[in-house]
Amino acid sequence: MTVTRPGACEICSAFWVTGLGRAETIGSSDGFMAEIRRCRNCGAYWEVGAFSLPRVISRAQAEVELPDLEALERDLGIAFPEPPDLPSRG
């Protein structure tokens, strides 16, 4: 049984345990010392930090970390699905 991360699917959540279903690397953010990845299955954005655990982030946060996000995604030529909504922090 795989526990999904909020805002992500079972496939990309399981990668960090199984090594299967790796999200596509969109680019690296030197300022945030992280890679931004995106799941082909559900469209979730992942921040994979040099000194932190992988976490699901919003598209808006991905754009902060990679200002050229749209061009980088277009250059990959992958039709990603719309990312799931992230739960609001209360």
Secondary structure per residue as TSV (DSSP state, phi and psi in degrees):
chain	resnum	aa	ss	phi	psi
A	1	M	-	360.0	131.2
A	2	T	-	-107.4	132.4
A	3	V	-	-91.8	124.8
A	4	T	-	-83.3	152.4
A	5	R	-	-84.9	143.7
A	6	P	T	-55.7	128.8
A	7	G	T	87.6	9.0
A	8	A	S	-137.7	164.3
A	9	C	-	-95.0	174.5
A	10	E	H	-63.6	-34.4
A	11	I	H	-66.5	-52.5
A	12	C	H	-75.7	-29.0
A	13	S	H	-65.4	-37.5
A	14	A	H	-72.9	-22.2
A	15	F	H	-51.9	-41.2
A	16	W	H	-69.1	-12.7
A	17	V	H	-106.3	-43.9
A	18	T	H	-96.9	-25.4
A	19	G	S	82.5	3.1
A	20	L	-	-103.9	142.0
A	21	G	S	83.7	33.8
A	22	R	-	-57.1	134.3
A	23	A	-	-71.4	150.7
A	24	E	E	-71.6	134.7
A	25	T	E	-77.2	123.1
A	26	I	E	-88.8	-43.2
A	27	G	E	178.7	176.4
A	28	S	E	-115.1	140.5
A	29	S	E	-111.5	106.5
A	30	D	T	-64.4	-38.8
A	31	G	T	-63.9	-33.2
A	32	F	T	-99.9	-1.8
A	33	M	T	47.4	54.5
A	34	A	E	-151.5	156.6
A	35	E	E	-97.7	146.7
A	36	I	E	-107.9	125.7
A	37	R	E	-121.7	161.9
A	38	R	E	-140.9	136.2
A	39	C	-	-78.2	131.1
A	40	R	T	-72.0	-25.2
A	41	N	T	-81.3	-48.4
A	42	C	T	-114.7	-12.6
A	43	G	-	85.9	3.6
A	44	A	-	-63.4	143.6
A	45	Y	E	-94.6	136.1
A	46	W	E	-121.6	135.9
A	47	E	E	-102.5	121.5
A	48	V	E	-113.9	96.2
A	49	G	E	-84.2	154.9
A	50	A	S	-67.2	-29.2
A	51	F	S	-127.0	21.7
A	52	S	S	-143.8	165.0
A	53	L	-	-73.7	150.6
A	54	P	-	-58.7	142.0
A	55	R	E	-143.8	150.6
A	56	V	E	-78.4	134.0
A	57	I	E	-127.7	163.7
A	58	S	-	-78.2	163.8
A	59	R	H	-60.9	-39.0
A	60	A	H	-59.7	-41.9
A	61	Q	H	-68.6	-37.8
A	62	A	H	-61.1	-38.1
A	63	E	H	-69.2	-31.4
A	64	V	H	-66.2	-43.7
A	65	E	H	-76.3	-32.1
A	66	L	-	-128.8	87.5
A	67	P	T	-56.1	-25.9
A	68	D	T	-97.7	29.1
A	69	L	H	-52.4	-48.7
A	70	E	H	-58.8	-45.0
A	71	A	H	-66.9	-40.5
A	72	L	H	-61.9	-42.9
A	73	E	H	-66.3	-42.3
A	74	R	H	-60.9	-41.6
A	75	D	H	-64.6	-27.6
A	76	L	H	-70.4	-28.7
A	77	G	T	71.1	26.4
A	78	I	-	-106.3	132.1
A	79	A	-	-86.8	85.1
A	80	F	-	-71.5	143.7
A	81	P	-	-72.5	162.2
A	82	E	-	-62.3	136.7
A	83	P	-	-68.9	149.9
A	84	P	-	-66.5	157.9
A	85	D	-	-68.6	140.9
A	86	L	-	-88.0	143.2
A	87	P	-	-65.0	144.3
A	88	S	-	-76.6	145.5
A	89	R	-	-86.6	128.8
A	90	G	-	-110.4	360.0
